[in-house]
Amino acid sequence: MAKTVDAIFFAAHADDIELACGGTIVNLVQSGRKAGIVDLTRGEMGTRGTPQIRQRESRAAAKILGAAFREQLDLGDGGLRTGREEEMEIIEAVRRWRPQVIFAPWPDERHPDHSRAGRLVSEASFYAGLPKIETKLAAHRPQAVVYYLQNYLPPISFVIDVTDSWKTKMKAVGAYKSQFFNPKSVEPRTFIAEQRFLEMIEARGKHFGALIGARYGEAFVTKQPPRIDDVFAAYGGREVS
């Protein structure tokens, strides 16, 4: 029987997933679901660290999150390629793991690689379901592509309560010692290496959580609304009577 996962989280760069939706992965794993991660680039254009260091850090982070697997493609950092060859690599991954849900960057982000990744993954996820696109694997189309948020904030479709998984998420973020705030580092300063960047991640988690009456949350966007069977449960406990 082929190996399968319930969800694949695609990212342009290692650490994107941890920052935006690491808590959601922890939630899935703790509920008995299987989640995998695919990084589309090696991060070779990053100001700090090296691709080799970042790969070691990403593996450590994946272990902390409980991911079933983590794969790294080489689609070009700082100019992520989105041609047919790259599309086929995504199609192969989708058909190999047969996820129900795909998570990808919102395809209109500050970093062009994030935007390109969002569009590439969305389109390839659809094409993966076309049997006449022949590969060694059977066609498979996920039920939905769900977009996580990084810099920009489009209208939110739903928020997941990650209060119980927040500490684990931030432990996974902390695995990227080359990228984030370290007062002993002699690497060049960058926006994400400032202490205020991690403070912003904390504040955003609290803001998203507050939207649903939770301590911490992670927000997502979908192009089709999610189905809600119990509107009372969805909004229960929001107000104090």
N, C-alpha and C positions, 0 to 999 in steps of 0.2 A: 504494500500500500504506500502511495506517495506521501512524503512529508507535507504537512500543511500547517498553516498558522491562521489565526483569526484575523490578524491585522498586520499590515506592513507600514512602517513609518519611514517615509522617504525624506532625505534632507540633502541640501546642496553641500553642506559641510558638517563634519563631526562637531558636535556640541549644539547644533541648531535644535535637535530633538530634545535634548536634556533641558535646555532653557525654555522651550515653548510648551512641551507636553510630556516631560519626563514623569510627572505625577500620574498622568493618564496611563502610561505603560505599566507603572507599578500597580495601579488599580486593576488593570486587566489581568495581570499575572496573578495577583492575589485572589481574584475571583475565579481562577482556573482557566483563563484564556491564554492563548499563546500569541506573542507579538514579536515581530522581527524588525530590524532596522537596516536600511540600505542608505549609505552615504554615497552621493553621486560623484564626489571629487576627493582628491587626496589632500586638499588644503594647501597646495604648494605655494600659493601666492600670499599666504598669511604672513603678517609682519613678525609675529613671534612664533618660536618653535620651528619644527621641521615636520615634513609629512610622516617620517618614521615615529617621531615623538607623539604626534597627534594620533596616529593609529594605535599606539600602545595605550594612550589615554582613553581613546574611544572604546577599546576592548574592556578596559577596567570599568568604564562607566556602564557599558552594556551589562556586565556581570552584576553590578550594583542594582540596576533596574530590573534584572531578571529576564532580559530579552532571550528569546529562543535562539537567535542568531544575529550576527551583524556582518554585513558584507560591505565592501568598499569598491566602487567603480572608479573609473578614471576618465571622466567626461570633460575635464579641463576646468581648473579653478581660475577665477578672474576672466571668464569668457566661456561659461558652460555651453557646450555644444548641444544642439537640439535637432540634429539631422536624423535621417532614417536609420543610420547605424546605431546611434544612441537610443533612438526609440525602440529598436529591436532588443537592446539590452534590458530595458525596462519591461518589455513584453515577456521576455524570457523569465525574468524574476517573478512577475505576476503569475505566469503559468506554472512555474515550478512550485511556488508556495501556496497558490490558490486562496488568497485571503478573501474574507467577506468584505472588509473595509480597508481602504487605503487612506493614509494620512499624508498630506503634502503641504508645502508652503502655499499661502495665499498668493495667487499669481499676479500680484501687483504690489511689489515690495520695494523698499529703499535699495536693497542690494540687487542688482540685475541678475545675479546667479540664482537668487531665491525666486524671483519672478519667472525666470526661464525654467527652473526646476518644477515649479507649480504647473506651468503649462505643459511641459514635457510629460510629467507623470499623469496628468489628467487625460491627455490625448492617448498616451500609450496604454493606459488602463482600459480605455474604450476599445482600442484596436486589438487588445489581447483577447477579446471575446469574438473576434471574427475568424471562423474556421478556415477561411481561404487564405489567411496569412499563415503560411505553413512553417512550423518549426518542429522540433522533435517532441514537443509537448502539446497536449491537448488544449484547445481554446478555453479560456476562462475569463469572465468579466466580473469584477467585484460589484457588490451591491451599491456602493457609494464611494465617492472621493470626498473626504472631509479635510478642510483646510485649517491649519493652525496659524497663529498670528505671531509676528515678530516685531516689526517697527510700526506699521500702520494699523489702524483700527477701523475696519469697515464694520457695518452693522453686524452684530453678533447673532448667530443662530442658536447656540446653546452653550452652557457652561457646565463643566464637570467638577464636582466637589473633590478636591485633592488634599483636603485637610490632613487626613491620616497618612498620606504618602509624601507630604511636603519635605520632611526631613530626609527621606531617602532620595527624593529628586535632587535636593541641594547637595547631598553627598556625592551624587553622580556628577553634578556640575563641578564640584570640587576636585574631581578626578583630572580635570583639564588644568593642571598646575601651570602649564606653559602659557595659557591663554588669559586667565583671569587674575584678579588682584592678588599680588604677592609682594609685600613690602621689601623682601630681600632680593627680588628679581632685578637683574641688570639689563633686561631686554628693553627695547624701545617702548615708550608709552603708547597706548592705544585707547580708544573709547571703551572697549569692553574690559580692559585691564585696570580701569579705575574702580575704586571701591564703590563709587556712586552707581556704577552699572549694576552691581549685585544688589545694591539697595533698591534700585529701580525694579529689578526682577521681583524682589520681595514685595514692594509696593503694588506692582501690577497683580501679583498673585492675590494679595489682600483685596484689591479693587474688584477683580473678577469674582472672588469669593463673596464679597459683599452683595453683588448683584443677585445671588441666589440664597443669601442668608447663611453662608458658610464662612469659615475662617480663611480658607484659601481656595482658589479656583483656577481652572485653565479654560480659556475661551476658544470656540471654534466657529467656523463659517461653512455653510453648505449652500449649494445652488438650488437644492430642493429641501423643503422643510422636513425635519424628522417627524415620525409618527408618534403621537402621544395618545395612549389609551386611557389614561386616568389624569385628567386635568387637575383634579383636586389634589392628588398626590404630587403632581408637578409643582404646585404652588403652596403646598401645605407647610405650615410653620413659618411663613414669611412675615406675618404680622403678629404682634402681641395683643391679645384681646383683653 
